[in-house]
Amino acid sequence: MPDTQPSDDAPETPAQRRARRAQFLRDLMEARELRDRVQPRRARAARMRQQMRMRTFRW
């Protein structure tokens, strides 16, 4: 797997980090949507568990 870091160990700029993070989050949402379409029962159960966690969460 090729290394995606810039060469000569240059520090990553905040803009590069935000762009990389945005791409990661887009990919993550796409993967979740695909999984939900493929396994609707499991997705529904996961939604119910998440709702229960949010209901019982204390600030």
N, CA, C and O atoms as a Maestro MAE file, in Angstrom:
{
 s_m_m2io_version
 :::
 2.0.0
}

f_m_ct {
 s_m_title
 :::
 protein
 m_atom[236] {
  # First column is atom index #
  i_m_mmod_type
  r_m_x_coord
  r_m_y_coord
  r_m_z_coord
  i_m_residue_number
  s_m_chain_name
  s_m_pdb_residue_name
  s_m_pdb_atom_name
  i_m_atomic_number
  :::
  1 25 0.846 -1.186 0.000 1 A "MET " " N  " 7
  2 3 0.000 0.000 0.000 1 A "MET " " CA " 6
  3 2 0.884 1.239 0.000 1 A "MET " " C  " 6
  4 15 1.710 1.396 0.899 1 A "MET " " O  " 8
  5 25 0.735 2.114 -0.972 2 A "PRO " " N  " 7
  6 3 1.618 3.279 -1.035 2 A "PRO " " CA " 6
  7 2 1.354 4.242 0.113 2 A "PRO " " C  " 6
  8 15 0.225 4.392 0.580 2 A "PRO " " O  " 8
  9 25 2.414 4.881 0.548 3 A "ASP " " N  " 7
  10 3 2.308 5.826 1.638 3 A "ASP " " CA " 6
  11 2 1.756 7.140 1.098 3 A "ASP " " C  " 6
  12 15 2.300 7.693 0.143 3 A "ASP " " O  " 8
  13 25 0.679 7.644 1.701 4 A "THR " " N  " 7
  14 3 0.044 8.866 1.191 4 A "THR " " CA " 6
  15 2 0.583 10.122 1.864 4 A "THR " " C  " 6
  16 15 0.136 11.226 1.553 4 A "THR " " O  " 8
  17 25 1.534 9.972 2.779 5 A "GLN " " N  " 7
  18 3 2.110 11.136 3.428 5 A "GLN " " CA " 6
  19 2 2.984 11.903 2.442 5 A "GLN " " C  " 6
  20 15 3.596 11.295 1.564 5 A "GLN " " O  " 8
  21 25 3.055 13.224 2.569 6 A "PRO " " N  " 7
  22 3 3.963 13.982 1.706 6 A "PRO " " CA " 6
  23 2 5.401 13.567 1.961 6 A "PRO " " C  " 6
  24 15 5.757 13.180 3.074 6 A "PRO " " O  " 8
  25 25 6.213 13.648 0.939 7 A "SER " " N  " 7
  26 3 7.609 13.216 1.077 7 A "SER " " CA " 6
  27 2 8.386 14.209 1.936 7 A "SER " " C  " 6
  28 15 7.867 15.260 2.312 7 A "SER " " O  " 8
  29 25 9.605 13.872 2.235 8 A "ASP " " N  " 7
  30 3 10.557 14.606 3.073 8 A "ASP " " CA " 6
  31 2 9.953 15.082 4.388 8 A "ASP " " C  " 6
  32 15 10.319 16.142 4.895 8 A "ASP " " O  " 8
  33 25 9.017 14.290 4.947 9 A "ASP " " N  " 7
  34 3 8.475 14.491 6.297 9 A "ASP " " CA " 6
  35 2 7.961 15.906 6.559 9 A "ASP " " C  " 6
  36 15 8.107 16.419 7.668 9 A "ASP " " O  " 8
  37 25 7.360 16.541 5.551 10 A "ALA " " N  " 7
  38 3 6.763 17.863 5.742 10 A "ALA " " CA " 6
  39 2 5.522 17.712 6.612 10 A "ALA " " C  " 6
  40 15 4.735 16.790 6.397 10 A "ALA " " O  " 8
  41 25 5.330 18.587 7.581 11 A "PRO " " N  " 7
  42 3 4.127 18.484 8.415 11 A "PRO " " CA " 6
  43 2 2.870 18.760 7.584 11 A "PRO " " C  " 6
  44 15 2.875 19.575 6.661 11 A "PRO " " O  " 8
  45 25 1.819 18.069 7.938 12 A "GLU " " N  " 7
  46 3 0.555 18.224 7.211 12 A "GLU " " CA " 6
  47 2 -0.099 19.546 7.604 12 A "GLU " " C  " 6
  48 15 -0.147 19.890 8.785 12 A "GLU " " O  " 8
  49 25 -0.595 20.275 6.630 13 A "THR " " N  " 7
  50 3 -1.260 21.540 6.941 13 A "THR " " CA " 6
  51 2 -2.668 21.261 7.456 13 A "THR " " C  " 6
  52 15 -3.241 20.214 7.156 13 A "THR " " O  " 8
  53 25 -3.224 22.183 8.225 14 A "PRO " " N  " 7
  54 3 -4.603 21.980 8.709 14 A "PRO " " CA " 6
  55 2 -5.605 21.790 7.564 14 A "PRO " " C  " 6
  56 15 -6.547 21.009 7.692 14 A "PRO " " O  " 8
  57 25 -5.410 22.490 6.463 15 A "ALA " " N  " 7
  58 3 -6.329 22.341 5.326 15 A "ALA " " CA " 6
  59 2 -6.247 20.928 4.745 15 A "ALA " " C  " 6
  60 15 -7.269 20.339 4.394 15 A "ALA " " O  " 8
  61 25 -5.041 20.392 4.647 16 A "GLN " " N  " 7
  62 3 -4.876 19.021 4.140 16 A "GLN " " CA " 6
  63 2 -5.527 18.026 5.089 16 A "GLN " " C  " 6
  64 15 -6.167 17.068 4.656 16 A "GLN " " O  " 8
  65 25 -5.358 18.258 6.382 17 A "ARG " " N  " 7
  66 3 -5.948 17.357 7.372 17 A "ARG " " CA " 6
  67 2 -7.472 17.389 7.286 17 A "ARG " " C  " 6
  68 15 -8.122 16.344 7.326 17 A "ARG " " O  " 8
  69 25 -8.048 18.605 7.166 18 A "ARG " " N  " 7
  70 3 -9.509 18.718 7.055 18 A "ARG " " CA " 6
  71 2 -10.022 18.038 5.794 18 A "ARG " " C  " 6
  72 15 -11.054 17.368 5.830 18 A "ARG " " O  " 8
  73 25 -9.311 18.204 4.675 19 A "ALA " " N  " 7
  74 3 -9.737 17.575 3.423 19 A "ALA " " CA " 6
  75 2 -9.682 16.053 3.551 19 A "ALA " " C  " 6
  76 15 -10.590 15.355 3.099 19 A "ALA " " O  " 8
  77 25 -8.617 15.540 4.168 20 A "ARG " " N  " 7
  78 3 -8.477 14.094 4.356 20 A "ARG " " CA " 6
  79 2 -9.571 13.558 5.283 20 A "ARG " " C  " 6
  80 15 -10.137 12.492 5.041 20 A "ARG " " O  " 8
  81 25 -9.858 14.315 6.347 21 A "ARG " " N  " 7
  82 3 -10.907 13.912 7.291 21 A "ARG " " CA " 6
  83 2 -12.283 13.938 6.630 21 A "ARG " " C  " 6
  84 15 -13.093 13.039 6.854 21 A "ARG " " O  " 8
  85 25 -12.553 14.959 5.818 22 A "ALA " " N  " 7
  86 3 -13.839 15.046 5.116 22 A "ALA " " CA " 6
  87 2 -14.012 13.856 4.175 22 A "ALA " " C  " 6
  88 15 -15.097 13.281 4.086 22 A "ALA " " O  " 8
  89 25 -12.934 13.488 3.470 23 A "GLN " " N  " 7
  90 3 -13.006 12.341 2.565 23 A "GLN " " CA " 6
  91 2 -13.262 11.059 3.353 23 A "GLN " " C  " 6
  92 15 -14.059 10.219 2.936 23 A "GLN " " O  " 8
  93 25 -12.589 10.910 4.490 24 A "PHE " " N  " 7
  94 3 -12.793 9.734 5.327 24 A "PHE " " CA " 6
  95 2 -14.237 9.642 5.797 24 A "PHE " " C  " 6
  96 15 -14.839 8.569 5.756 24 A "PHE " " O  " 8
  97 25 -14.801 10.779 6.248 25 A "LEU " " N  " 7
  98 3 -16.177 10.767 6.737 25 A "LEU " " CA " 6
  99 2 -17.172 10.466 5.618 25 A "LEU " " C  " 6
  100 15 -18.173 9.786 5.843 25 A "LEU " " O  " 8
  101 25 -16.897 10.976 4.399 26 A "ARG " " N  " 7
  102 3 -17.762 10.647 3.255 26 A "ARG " " CA " 6
  103 2 -17.725 9.155 2.976 26 A "ARG " " C  " 6
  104 15 -18.765 8.534 2.758 26 A "ARG " " O  " 8
  105 25 -16.525 8.576 2.983 27 A "ASP " " N  " 7
  106 3 -16.387 7.136 2.742 27 A "ASP " " CA " 6
  107 2 -17.094 6.333 3.832 27 A "ASP " " C  " 6
  108 15 -17.732 5.320 3.546 27 A "ASP " " O  " 8
  109 25 -16.982 6.784 5.074 28 A "LEU " " N  " 7
  110 3 -17.615 6.088 6.186 28 A "LEU " " CA " 6
  111 2 -19.137 6.097 6.048 28 A "LEU " " C  " 6
  112 15 -19.785 5.070 6.250 28 A "LEU " " O  " 8
  113 25 -19.706 7.246 5.706 29 A "MET " " N  " 7
  114 3 -21.157 7.335 5.528 29 A "MET " " CA " 6
  115 2 -21.614 6.464 4.365 29 A "MET " " C  " 6
  116 15 -22.658 5.816 4.445 29 A "MET " " O  " 8
  117 25 -20.835 6.445 3.287 30 A "GLU " " N  " 7
  118 3 -21.183 5.607 2.135 30 A "GLU " " CA " 6
  119 2 -21.179 4.132 2.525 30 A "GLU " " C  " 6
  120 15 -22.064 3.375 2.127 30 A "GLU " " O  " 8
  121 25 -20.181 3.730 3.304 31 A "ALA " " N  " 7
  122 3 -20.106 2.339 3.746 31 A "ALA " " CA " 6
  123 2 -21.283 1.987 4.655 31 A "ALA " " C  " 6
  124 15 -21.839 0.894 4.555 31 A "ALA " " O  " 8
  125 25 -21.665 2.909 5.541 32 A "ARG " " N  " 7
  126 3 -22.807 2.651 6.422 32 A "ARG " " CA " 6
  127 2 -24.101 2.515 5.631 32 A "ARG " " C  " 6
  128 15 -24.920 1.638 5.906 32 A "ARG " " O  " 8
  129 25 -24.279 3.400 4.635 33 A "GLU " " N  " 7
  130 3 -25.503 3.334 3.821 33 A "GLU " " CA " 6
  131 2 -25.570 2.015 3.059 33 A "GLU " " C  " 6
  132 15 -26.630 1.396 2.964 33 A "GLU " " O  " 8
  133 25 -24.427 1.589 2.515 34 A "LEU " " N  " 7
  134 3 -24.388 0.322 1.793 34 A "LEU " " CA " 6
  135 2 -24.728 -0.832 2.733 34 A "LEU " " C  " 6
  136 15 -25.523 -1.704 2.383 34 A "LEU " " O  " 8
  137 25 -24.132 -0.840 3.918 35 A "ARG " " N  " 7
  138 3 -24.400 -1.903 4.886 35 A "ARG " " CA " 6
  139 2 -25.869 -1.917 5.293 35 A "ARG " " C  " 6
  140 15 -26.470 -2.979 5.452 35 A "ARG " " O  " 8
  141 25 -26.447 -0.710 5.461 36 A "ASP " " N  " 7
  142 3 -27.857 -0.633 5.843 36 A "ASP " " CA " 6
  143 2 -28.763 -1.186 4.749 36 A "ASP " " C  " 6
  144 15 -29.783 -1.809 5.043 36 A "ASP " " O  " 8
  145 25 -28.396 -0.961 3.493 37 A "ARG " " N  " 7
  146 3 -29.204 -1.503 2.389 37 A "ARG " " CA " 6
  147 2 -29.080 -3.014 2.306 37 A "ARG " " C  " 6
  148 15 -30.046 -3.711 1.996 37 A "ARG " " O  " 8
  149 25 -27.873 -3.520 2.588 38 A "VAL " " N  " 7
  150 3 -27.625 -4.951 2.462 38 A "VAL " " CA " 6
  151 2 -28.207 -5.722 3.653 38 A "VAL " " C  " 6
  152 15 -28.678 -6.848 3.494 38 A "VAL " " O  " 8
  153 25 -28.174 -5.118 4.833 39 A "GLN " " N  " 7
  154 3 -28.636 -5.801 6.050 39 A "GLN " " CA " 6
  155 2 -29.646 -4.934 6.788 39 A "GLN " " C  " 6
  156 15 -29.331 -4.390 7.847 39 A "GLN " " O  " 8
  157 25 -30.862 -4.794 6.246 40 A "PRO " " N  " 7
  158 3 -31.819 -3.869 6.866 40 A "PRO " " CA " 6
  159 2 -32.203 -4.231 8.302 40 A "PRO " " C  " 6
  160 15 -32.419 -3.339 9.122 40 A "PRO " " O  " 8
  161 25 -32.290 -5.517 8.614 41 A "ARG " " N  " 7
  162 3 -32.678 -5.897 9.982 41 A "ARG " " CA " 6
  163 2 -31.596 -5.510 10.978 41 A "ARG " " C  " 6
  164 15 -31.885 -4.979 12.051 41 A "ARG " " O  " 8
  165 25 -30.363 -5.777 10.619 42 A "ARG " " N  " 7
  166 3 -29.257 -5.419 11.515 42 A "ARG " " CA " 6
  167 2 -29.160 -3.902 11.667 42 A "ARG " " C  " 6
  168 15 -28.869 -3.399 12.753 42 A "ARG " " O  " 8
  169 25 -29.404 -3.178 10.578 43 A "ALA " " N  " 7
  170 3 -29.359 -1.721 10.631 43 A "ALA " " CA " 6
  171 2 -30.454 -1.189 11.551 43 A "ALA " " C  " 6
  172 15 -30.222 -0.258 12.322 43 A "ALA " " O  " 8
  173 25 -31.638 -1.774 11.472 44 A "ARG " " N  " 7
  174 3 -32.741 -1.343 12.341 44 A "ARG " " CA " 6
  175 2 -32.395 -1.614 13.806 44 A "ARG " " C  " 6
  176 15 -32.639 -0.774 14.671 44 A "ARG " " O  " 8
  177 25 -31.833 -2.774 14.075 45 A "ALA " " N  " 7
  178 3 -31.446 -3.105 15.448 45 A "ALA " " CA " 6
  179 2 -30.379 -2.123 15.950 45 A "ALA " " C  " 6
  180 15 -30.416 -1.698 17.105 45 A "ALA " " O  " 8
  181 25 -29.440 -1.771 15.088 46 A "ALA " " N  " 7
  182 3 -28.394 -0.819 15.480 46 A "ALA " " CA " 6
  183 2 -28.990 0.555 15.772 46 A "ALA " " C  " 6
  184 15 -28.574 1.228 16.716 46 A "ALA " " O  " 8
  185 25 -29.959 0.969 14.966 47 A "ARG " " N  " 7
  186 3 -30.637 2.252 15.223 47 A "ARG " " CA " 6
  187 2 -31.355 2.224 16.564 47 A "ARG " " C  " 6
  188 15 -31.309 3.197 17.317 47 A "ARG " " O  " 8
  189 25 -32.017 1.114 16.862 48 A "MET " " N  " 7
  190 3 -32.722 0.993 18.146 48 A "MET " " CA " 6
  191 2 -31.740 1.057 19.317 48 A "MET " " C  " 6
  192 15 -32.008 1.724 20.317 48 A "MET " " O  " 8
  193 25 -30.608 0.366 19.196 49 A "ARG " " N  " 7
  194 3 -29.605 0.420 20.265 49 A "ARG " " CA " 6
  195 2 -29.074 1.836 20.447 49 A "ARG " " C  " 6
  196 15 -28.895 2.294 21.575 49 A "ARG " " O  " 8
  197 25 -28.819 2.533 19.333 50 A "GLN " " N  " 7
  198 3 -28.315 3.902 19.415 50 A "GLN " " CA " 6
  199 2 -29.346 4.813 20.084 50 A "GLN " " C  " 6
  200 15 -28.988 5.651 20.912 50 A "GLN " " O  " 8
  201 25 -30.620 4.655 19.729 51 A "GLN " " N  " 7
  202 3 -31.665 5.458 20.366 51 A "GLN " " CA " 6
  203 2 -31.725 5.183 21.863 51 A "GLN " " C  " 6
  204 15 -31.893 6.106 22.661 51 A "GLN " " O  " 8
  205 25 -31.588 3.921 22.242 52 A "MET " " N  " 7
  206 3 -31.613 3.581 23.670 52 A "MET " " CA " 6
  207 2 -30.414 4.201 24.383 52 A "MET " " C  " 6
  208 15 -30.551 4.711 25.494 52 A "MET " " O  " 8
  209 25 -29.249 4.161 23.756 53 A "ARG " " N  " 7
  210 3 -28.072 4.791 24.364 53 A "ARG " " CA " 6
  211 2 -28.296 6.282 24.549 53 A "ARG " " C  " 6
  212 15 -27.941 6.839 25.588 53 A "ARG " " O  " 8
  213 25 -28.884 6.937 23.547 54 A "MET " " N  " 7
  214 3 -29.106 8.376 23.647 54 A "MET " " CA " 6
  215 2 -30.157 8.689 24.719 54 A "MET " " C  " 6
  216 15 -30.054 9.703 25.410 54 A "MET " " O  " 8
  217 25 -31.153 7.835 24.856 55 A "ARG " " N  " 7
  218 3 -32.195 8.061 25.861 55 A "ARG " " CA " 6
  219 2 -31.646 7.945 27.274 55 A "ARG " " C  " 6
  220 15 -32.072 8.671 28.172 55 A "ARG " " O  " 8
  221 25 -30.696 7.028 27.474 56 A "THR " " N  " 7
  222 3 -30.206 6.783 28.829 56 A "THR " " CA " 6
  223 2 -28.948 7.598 29.145 56 A "THR " " C  " 6
  224 15 -28.406 7.495 30.245 56 A "THR " " O  " 8
  225 25 -28.486 8.399 28.194 57 A "PHE " " N  " 7
  226 3 -27.281 9.202 28.414 57 A "PHE " " CA " 6
  227 2 -27.578 10.339 29.376 57 A "PHE " " C  " 6
  228 15 -28.603 11.010 29.261 57 A "PHE " " O  " 8
  229 25 -26.673 10.554 30.330 58 A "ARG " " N  " 7
  230 3 -26.825 11.644 31.298 58 A "ARG " " CA " 6
  231 2 -25.815 12.734 30.978 58 A "ARG " " C  " 6
  232 15 -24.646 12.444 30.723 58 A "ARG " " O  " 8
  233 25 -26.256 13.981 30.989 59 A "TRP " " N  " 7
  234 3 -25.337 15.103 30.732 59 A "TRP " " CA " 6
  235 2 -24.531 15.394 31.948 59 A "TRP " " C  " 6
  236 15 -23.701 16.303 31.936 59 A "TRP " " O  " 8
  :::
 }
 m_bond[235] {
  # First column is bond index #
  i_m_from
  i_m_to
  i_m_order
  :::
  1 1 2 1
  2 2 3 1
  3 3 4 2
  4 3 5 1
  5 5 6 1
  6 6 7 1
  7 7 8 2
  8 7 9 1
  9 9 10 1
  10 10 11 1
  11 11 12 2
  12 11 13 1
  13 13 14 1
  14 14 15 1
  15 15 16 2
  16 15 17 1
  17 17 18 1
  18 18 19 1
  19 19 20 2
  20 19 21 1
  21 21 22 1
  22 22 23 1
  23 23 24 2
  24 23 25 1
  25 25 26 1
  26 26 27 1
  27 27 28 2
  28 27 29 1
  29 29 30 1
  30 30 31 1
  31 31 32 2
  32 31 33 1
  33 33 34 1
  34 34 35 1
  35 35 36 2
  36 35 37 1
  37 37 38 1
  38 38 39 1
  39 39 40 2
  40 39 41 1
  41 41 42 1
  42 42 43 1
  43 43 44 2
  44 43 45 1
  45 45 46 1
  46 46 47 1
  47 47 48 2
  48 47 49 1
  49 49 50 1
  50 50 51 1
  51 51 52 2
  52 51 53 1
  53 53 54 1
  54 54 55 1
  55 55 56 2
  56 55 57 1
  57 57 58 1
  58 58 59 1
  59 59 60 2
  60 59 61 1
  61 61 62 1
  62 62 63 1
  63 63 64 2
  64 63 65 1
  65 65 66 1
  66 66 67 1
  67 67 68 2
  68 67 69 1
  69 69 70 1
  70 70 71 1
  71 71 72 2
  72 71 73 1
  73 73 74 1
  74 74 75 1
  75 75 76 2
  76 75 77 1
  77 77 78 1
  78 78 79 1
  79 79 80 2
  80 79 81 1
  81 81 82 1
  82 82 83 1
  83 83 84 2
  84 83 85 1
  85 85 86 1
  86 86 87 1
  87 87 88 2
  88 87 89 1
  89 89 90 1
  90 90 91 1
  91 91 92 2
  92 91 93 1
  93 93 94 1
  94 94 95 1
  95 95 96 2
  96 95 97 1
  97 97 98 1
  98 98 99 1
  99 99 100 2
  100 99 101 1
  101 101 102 1
  102 102 103 1
  103 103 104 2
  104 103 105 1
  105 105 106 1
  106 106 107 1
  107 107 108 2
  108 107 109 1
  109 109 110 1
  110 110 111 1
  111 111 112 2
  112 111 113 1
  113 113 114 1
  114 114 115 1
  115 115 116 2
  116 115 117 1
  117 117 118 1
  118 118 119 1
  119 119 120 2
  120 119 121 1
  121 121 122 1
  122 122 123 1
  123 123 124 2
  124 123 125 1
  125 125 126 1
  126 126 127 1
  127 127 128 2
  128 127 129 1
  129 129 130 1
  130 130 131 1
  131 131 132 2
  132 131 133 1
  133 133 134 1
  134 134 135 1
  135 135 136 2
  136 135 137 1
  137 137 138 1
  138 138 139 1
  139 139 140 2
  140 139 141 1
  141 141 142 1
  142 142 143 1
  143 143 144 2
  144 143 145 1
  145 145 146 1
  146 146 147 1
  147 147 148 2
  148 147 149 1
  149 149 150 1
  150 150 151 1
  151 151 152 2
  152 151 153 1
  153 153 154 1
  154 154 155 1
  155 155 156 2
  156 155 157 1
  157 157 158 1
  158 158 159 1
  159 159 160 2
  160 159 161 1
  161 161 162 1
  162 162 163 1
  163 163 164 2
  164 163 165 1
  165 165 166 1
  166 166 167 1
  167 167 168 2
  168 167 169 1
  169 169 170 1
  170 170 171 1
  171 171 172 2
  172 171 173 1
  173 173 174 1
  174 174 175 1
  175 175 176 2
  176 175 177 1
  177 177 178 1
  178 178 179 1
  179 179 180 2
  180 179 181 1
  181 181 182 1
  182 182 183 1
  183 183 184 2
  184 183 185 1
  185 185 186 1
  186 186 187 1
  187 187 188 2
  188 187 189 1
  189 189 190 1
  190 190 191 1
  191 191 192 2
  192 191 193 1
  193 193 194 1
  194 194 195 1
  195 195 196 2
  196 195 197 1
  197 197 198 1
  198 198 199 1
  199 199 200 2
  200 199 201 1
  201 201 202 1
  202 202 203 1
  203 203 204 2
  204 203 205 1
  205 205 206 1
  206 206 207 1
  207 207 208 2
  208 207 209 1
  209 209 210 1
  210 210 211 1
  211 211 212 2
  212 211 213 1
  213 213 214 1
  214 214 215 1
  215 215 216 2
  216 215 217 1
  217 217 218 1
  218 218 219 1
  219 219 220 2
  220 219 221 1
  221 221 222 1
  222 222 223 1
  223 223 224 2
  224 223 225 1
  225 225 226 1
  226 226 227 1
  227 227 228 2
  228 227 229 1
  229 229 230 1
  230 230 231 1
  231 231 232 2
  232 231 233 1
  233 233 234 1
  234 234 235 1
  235 235 236 2
  :::
 }
}
